Amino acid sequence: MTNTDPTLGNFVLRNYSITTDSTGHNTAMTFTFNAPGGTATFTMITPFVSTGGIFPSSGAATITGASSTVLKFTVLGDETAVPGSQVKLELSTDGGTTYAAPLYVTWAGISSLI
């Protein structure tokens, strides 16, 4: 899968798998993408669910990169949730066995980085 729409930026997905349920909702998703220094793999742990906001209100995924680094991304609430309880980020440098203290961020903070 390759995107060439300049408004979204250029990206290529390799080795991807997307599973949907009977209503078309994603129930499982993995894909590999280019990242600084090599490739990374996105794996959905639990489906991202929206309750009407712009951003999901629940769900979790990991992004695995080089040197056994893993970023766990857990959605705790959509943009209407109290700041500090919207998204939890946890970093592991040993392949996901142990994680550093979590960092809590807002959807606005994440959006500003994209």
N, C-alpha and C positions, 0 to 999 in steps of 0.2 A: 504494500500500500504506500503510495507516494502522494504527497500534497504539493501542489505548485501554486496555490492561491497566495499571492503576495500579502494579502491582509492577515493571513494566519501564520505566515512565515513558512519556510521550507522544512519539511521533515519527511523521514522515511521510516516506516515500521517494518521490522523484519521478525520472522519467527513469532508471529502473533496468533492468538487464539481468543475469540470472543464468543461467549455462550449466552444466549438469551432465553427467557422463559416465554410462555405462550402469549404474553402481552407485549413482548418486545423489550422488556427491561433486561439490562445486562445482569447476569448472575455470576459470571466469571470472566476475567479478562487478564491476559498477559501479553506483553509485547516488549521487544527490544528496540532501543532507539539510540541515535548518536548523542553523545554527551561530551563535554570537555574532557580530553584525556582518554577517550575510547567510547565504549558503549555502556548502556545501563539497561536494566530490565525492570519493568513495572509489573507488579503482580497485585491484583485486587484480592484482599483478604475477605472482606465482607462488602456486599454491593453498596454503592452510593445511592442514597435515597433522598429525594427532595420532598418537602412538605409544602411547597408553594413559593419558597423564597428563590432568589437568584442562584444561590449556592446550595449544595447538598446539606442536609441536616444530620446525616449519619453515614457511616461507611468507613472503611479502612483499606490501606494499600501499603506495599513496600516498594521502594526503589533500590535495587541492588546495583552497586557500581564496582569500580576497580578496587583491588586490595581488600576484598571482603567487607567493604563498607555497605551498610544498609540504613536507609532512612525510612522509618515507619511514620506514616501519615494517617492520623485518626481524626475523623470529623466528629465533633461534639455538639455542633449546632450550626444553623445557617447564620446569615448576616444579621438576623434579628436577635440572636442570642447575646448574652452579656459578654462584652469583650473579655478575653482571657479564658473563655470557655467555648470557643468556636472551633479551633484546630489545635491538635497536640502533635508536635514533631519530636521524634526520638531518634538519636543517631547511635549506631553500633559500628565499631571498628573490628569486630571479631566474627563477622558473618551472621549476626543476629542472635548470638548467645546471650550477651549482656548489652544493655543500653545505658547511655548517659542520662542524666536528669532531663526530664522533658522540658521542652520550650513551648509555651502556649502563645499562639498568634491569632490575629484576626484575619478574616477573609480580605479585608481592605489591605492589610499588610502584605498578604500573598499576592493579591491582584496588582499591587504597585511594582512587584518584582517581575511580572510577566510582560 
